[in-house]
Amino acid sequence: MDLTYAAGPTQRTAVVKSDQGSLDTLPLFTDGDTVAGTVHISPAPGKRVDHLGVKIEVLGQIELYFDRGNAYDFVSLVREVMTPGELVSPTSVPFEFKDVQLPHETYQGINVRLRYAVRVTMQRSYGNTVAQEFRFLVRNAGIPPQLDGPGIKMEVGIEDCLHIEFEYAKAKYHLKDVVVGKIFFLLVRIKIKHMEVEIRRRESTGSGPNTYNESETIAKYEVMDGAPVRGESIPVRLFLSPYDLTPTYKNVSDRFSVKYYLNLVLVDEEDRRYFKQQEITLYRHEL
Amino acid sequence: MATMNVSAQDEQDKWLADASSLVKQYAFYMKRALDDNNLREALKQGSLMLGELRTIALSPQKYYELYMQVWNELRHLEAFFGEEARHGKSNLELYELVQHAGNILPRLYLLITVGVVYIKSKDGAAKDVLKDLVEMAKGVQQPIHGLFLRTYLSQASKTLLPDTGSEYEGNGGNVNDAVEFVLQNFTEMNKLWVRMQHGGGNRDRERREKERRELRDLVGKNLLVLTQLEGMTLDLYKGTVLPRVLEQVINCKDDIAQPYLLDALIQVFPDEFHVQTLDAFLEACPLLKPTVKIGNVLASLMERLASSARDNPEIVAQFVAVEAFGKLSAGCKSIIASQPSMDAHDRLQMHAALMGFVTAVHRDRLDYVDDVLGACADALNAPGGGDEKDSKENSSDERVDRGGIDGGAEDAGPPMIVSDQKGVRQLHALLTVPLDTYDVVSVLGLSNYPRVMSLLQPANLRQMAMTIVKSVIREPEGAVSDATQAETLFRFISVLIKDREGVAEEVDEEDFEEEQNAVARLVHALQSGDSDTQYRLLVASRKHFGQGGPRRLKHTLPPLAHEAMRLGRSLLARARADSGSGDSGAAAAAAAATGPMGPALKKILQFLHQTISALAAAPVSRHEPAMRLFLEAAQLADASGMEPVAYEFFERAMTIYEDEISDSAAQRSALSCVVGALHSCVGFTAESRESLVHKTTAYSARLLKKPDQVRAVSDCAHLFWGPDGVDGAARDATSTVTCLKKALKIAGGVQQASLGGVGGGGGDALRLFIEVLNKYLYFFERGCPGVDASILQGLLEIINGELAGEEHGVAPDIQAYYGATVRHIKHQKLKGGEIGARYQAISL
């Protein structure tokens, strides 16, 4: 069984990291695309295959890892492409799903994944049903949020110990954006060794008492070496493009959310860490 | 401790070696990647290499070595970045790409390296790129890391500044942007450098300060970059550079940075700039930390200005135009006011430099010198400010004026006595400079000079006094020409002239001698054209020297007596010229005594009497000089027609001879002095003269050694036969002949003694005979009755006989002596005339 997409070589693709860590190149769609193509079914040479019909589905699934096998299909479109019969030679059947609603992006998280696939199923009266899935990716460029909104500005501190003010020009960034900011030291009584900005991703899955939160650090970016003195202001310029980021996802089908934070971390000479997290909103402004 | 240091050193070496070998390794992989045009890998290896600079274990010196190694490797990377074809990225893309590096230090080194290429390509405007780089570098706050990173930035950007006339000017900005960039980098570097001082306990303070000193030029180089800008103008310096640098200097409140940076500022920027910005510079000085030795800095500024004035006289007009002196001296004052704890020698150094400035720039302004001295005296709380000074100056206007200015300094505390070596040197220099530049007397007349001098300890005062004495001696004659000046001078050198009351001082004998000799020479420097004044000078000197005690008197009185004698003689010459009488003789003398100069001469003789008596009375014996002086004074008195005085002087001389001179050689030479003096005197009454002559001949006959007797007695012959052509000279031929005969007799005794086998005397006798022969010849020539050819003939025969009889040959000197005598006789024979005729009677 094989599948080609109607767009042929012009079909958009993207590279993703698979579970196993290898890089896969997969077709890429976005919300409202038409998913069309041709299914090629080749029986083993010299054998005839009886079947009870072939159907093609477009699936959008959310899988929670602690609840595997209980995937939630938020998209499930079915087309019967072949009536029951007999296959003797390789056959190609075209299919088309027009303007498919693909509201969520493909996401591979720690406790959850959101995946899309075209599933071809051949039902047989006896023996096993033959089914094959062809994964594809969905990415949706968001509407750019209001950019003239206020940036992040905040004064934090530990009394008589450390007092800083930090400022990021924006609170919302697209994925190829640059975080520009400034850290202003109002009081420094600890011996700081260095300072870094981390990008952290927090994934929440489930709801109510069954909520699971997982955080991971996507990026560590040293912005200061050594100890500043009072009155020093340290520039921050962090390019987001090198990192594997996704847009911020809010409450995807009530199943999960993904949020991003900028975490400012100061490390002192005894390796104690002082930090402050600020949520930022990420969005995709191009595919 | 030593072993600890050694092991710390070893440790440093090891760390450096480790880091260095890693750098080498990463550099190797980096270069391999570059050969493959593999940008990503090259950046990765480059970052790793640069990561070695993140160490905090190395001392600045070792870190510098590592930095240089990395610097060399970065050149490869820079070259690669410059060739777009090899990596396929635009400069802007590269500029972003290197910023993906996670660690800040490697990231910034890479960024600067790309930035250089970016500016060179002119894709990026120099001012923008540089601004970004210098701003981003703020992320490195570790002092050593930051200093070297910014040094890298500074080095890399040196040729890329949008300076006036540079190819990066225009789109890349202008000189203002260049200055802004350098100043910002400088400011940040200074902050980092200053910060090294803090953190860590007092324990490591010394080491830290040493390390900081090693690094200071990294900071200072920025100032150098600024001066090298083509577009650096006075306006730019005045309006931007100086205020910014000063602001940084003041705000950093650091003991090492403040003086270093100000000094660097002084040294790197041209003098024209300093002249025009004195106000700003001087205003900043009092704002520095009180512990900073700002005096040194100001001194170095003034020295620099002074030397530029010496090299380039044109700049002097500028100094005058901006009233540099007034500003500098006000600057000194306000610095001292702001730093009450400043060391004496810092205060001194500052004023010494100010003095140097005055002497270099304002050679004609002695009042400035006084101002400097006054300021210095005030600065060290020297006594004599305010009221005391006023009373001396006797001017009510002045008093109000001074009171107004100096009021605050009066009760500032006890004077700071300068006793440390350095301070003394400076004080000494401060006091010497004006002596060398202006005329000594005027300088000494300055009201503040003694105030400053009072700051010296007695021992050091001696040295200073010596300097003054030497300066006076060096001056052309007549420098000190009236009694007031002399008084002033003696006040300054009183330490040399007398002992301090109640203090026994240990002074090295040689030094003492040297000092007194100098003081003695000083007497000759006191010269006035007017004889009354000259006399007053002598009296003043005498008064001061009189307090010096015997040790000094023996040095100081003789020159005084000689000076008095000289004065006397010159008076005498004038008297004679006035009266029109002859040059010598009793009549002339009598004329002098009664003439208008008489009283003056009398005073001088009295003065001489006192002076020489004092010398003679001194416990430390100076009898011979005293005696000679008496004799000389006697001659003067005689020539002045003061017979009793002359007689008194001879008496005194003879008393000394009798009482004090016991050595036979000394006696012999003393006697010949007496004879000489007496011989020339013409004014004595017969009675006085006889008494003196009698004594003299008696002394001669009593000499211990026969040869001495021969000579002295034959000398005495002259006493009876005074000088030719002088009115009143003695003419007693009989006594003359008697003396000569007596001498010959004693010589004969010597000859007998030698024949008697005493041995070795033969030559002596011969010599004596020849000597006596010469005496005879003298009188023979002058026609003394009783000295005739037959006596001479006899004497010649005796001598010839002796010569022939001498077994062992005659000493060459005697032969020569005799030869010369014979030649003389021959010569006289040939002369003709009266004398020739007389000589004809002698046959050889």
HADDOCK unambig.tbl for C-alpha pairs under 7 A between the chains (distance, minus, plus):
assign (segid A and resid 220 and name CA) (segid B and resid 102 and name CA) 6.65 0.50 0.50
assign (segid A and resid 221 and name CA) (segid B and resid 102 and name CA) 4.76 0.50 0.50
assign (segid A and resid 221 and name CA) (segid B and resid 103 and name CA) 6.58 0.50 0.50
assign (segid A and resid 222 and name CA) (segid B and resid 102 and name CA) 5.78 0.50 0.50
assign (segid A and resid 222 and name CA) (segid B and resid 103 and name CA) 5.08 0.50 0.50
assign (segid A and resid 222 and name CA) (segid B and resid 104 and name CA) 5.42 0.50 0.50
assign (segid A and resid 223 and name CA) (segid B and resid 104 and name CA) 5.79 0.50 0.50
assign (segid A and resid 223 and name CA) (segid B and resid 139 and name CA) 5.79 0.50 0.50
assign (segid A and resid 224 and name CA) (segid B and resid 104 and name CA) 6.55 0.50 0.50
assign (segid A and resid 224 and name CA) (segid B and resid 139 and name CA) 4.38 0.50 0.50
assign (segid A and resid 224 and name CA) (segid B and resid 140 and name CA) 5.47 0.50 0.50
assign (segid A and resid 224 and name CA) (segid B and resid 141 and name CA) 6.73 0.50 0.50
assign (segid A and resid 225 and name CA) (segid B and resid 104 and name CA) 6.87 0.50 0.50
assign (segid A and resid 225 and name CA) (segid B and resid 139 and name CA) 6.32 0.50 0.50
assign (segid A and resid 225 and name CA) (segid B and resid 140 and name CA) 4.75 0.50 0.50
assign (segid A and resid 225 and name CA) (segid B and resid 141 and name CA) 5.51 0.50 0.50
assign (segid A and resid 225 and name CA) (segid B and resid 142 and name CA) 5.72 0.50 0.50
assign (segid A and resid 226 and name CA) (segid B and resid 140 and name CA) 6.47 0.50 0.50
assign (segid A and resid 226 and name CA) (segid B and resid 141 and name CA) 4.70 0.50 0.50
assign (segid A and resid 226 and name CA) (segid B and resid 142 and name CA) 3.85 0.50 0.50
assign (segid A and resid 227 and name CA) (segid B and resid 141 and name CA) 5.64 0.50 0.50
assign (segid A and resid 227 and name CA) (segid B and resid 142 and name CA) 6.05 0.50 0.50
assign (segid A and resid 228 and name CA) (segid B and resid 141 and name CA) 5.56 0.50 0.50
assign (segid A and resid 234 and name CA) (segid B and resid 138 and name CA) 5.83 0.50 0.50
assign (segid A and resid 234 and name CA) (segid B and resid 139 and name CA) 5.37 0.50 0.50
assign (segid A and resid 235 and name CA) (segid B and resid 136 and name CA) 6.11 0.50 0.50
assign (segid A and resid 235 and name CA) (segid B and resid 138 and name CA) 6.94 0.50 0.50
assign (segid A and resid 235 and name CA) (segid B and resid 139 and name CA) 6.41 0.50 0.50
assign (segid A and resid 239 and name CA) (segid B and resid 100 and name CA) 6.66 0.50 0.50
